Amino acid sequence: MVYKNLILRLIFSIIFAGIYLFALSNKYLMFTFGTIIYLFVFYEILKFFKINSKLIISYLLLSYSCFTLYFLIFFDFYIFNILIITIIMFDSFSYLIGILLGKYYIFKKISPKKTLEGYLGGIFFTNIFFLIYLFFIQTKIEIILFIILINLIIFISIIGDLIESYFKRINNIKDSSKYLPGHGGFFDRFDSFIASIILLTLYSSFNL
């Protein structure tokens, strides 16, 4: 079952990666793609989340407002893609290390499948990936600030995942929907982004 989910997860990840790569040609395509994802998340919340739904909607509205503000005022192609790549790397490595080596489960009452090994593996390999990247590619910002930003994104990604898991837990549902086989629903898949875009907008507002 685990490997079946892994294959499904991989297939849908490739599909989304292909759509995202197509949208890279134009920031307005990227904004449209993101807006469609938010609409699906709103739909999942309205349909499946009955407890604290107003709070969840408020959280999502805050995120989407930051998403819109970022694209209207602060958009930086390079930094935005760093956000996306960081989330993907951390999520992928955490998932794989958790499956292979995970023994110590943390946050059992909120997100019972998350392991310490998964988190540490995700943090370690994501940082290694970007250190290798920095070695070959010149960056617009200083390396130390770059690494700090990456790890802030990782931290907020974890918080976003736990927030979404908490909302599911109090609503007694396993997945936000079944619309994305291997991932669950759109809220499940994009929980880290929903939280992290708030961070990126705040970061950008202080770095004009």
C-alpha positions, 0 to 999 in steps of 0.5 A: 500500500505504501509503495502504491501511494508512492507511485501515485504520489510520483505520477501526480507530482510529475503532472503538477511539475509539468503544469508549473513548468509550463506556467513558468513562461509568464507570472500571470499564468503562475498566478492563475495556476495558483488561484485555481489551486486555492479555489479547490482548497476553498471548495474542500474546506466548504464541503468537508470541514464543518468544525471551525470552518470560519477559522480555516477560511480566514486562514486561507483568505490570509494566505491568498491575500498574501499570494495576490499581494506578492504577485502584484507588488513583490514578485521575484521570479528567482525567489519565488522558485526558491520557495517552491523548490524548497517546499518540494525538496523538504516534502519529498525527502521527509516523506522518503526518509520517513518511510525508510527510516522513520521510527520516532513518531512526533506530534502523534495527536496532530499528525501521527505519521510524521517522524523525527527521522523524516523531518531531520532527513528533509532538513539535511538533504534540502540544505545539502541540495542548496549548498551544492546549487550555491556552489555551481550557481551564483546567487543574488543574495548572500549565502548566509541569508539564502540559507536562513531563508531556506530554513525559515521556509522549512520551519513554516512548511512544518507549521503549515502541515501541522495546522492543516493536520490539526484542522483535519483532526478536529473534523475527524477526517483523514484527507482533505479530499480524494481528488489527488490520489497519493496525496489526498486533497489539494489542502493536503498537498499545498498546506506548506505553500499556503503557510509559506507564501505568508512568510515570503510576502512578509520577507519581501516587504522588508527587502524592497 
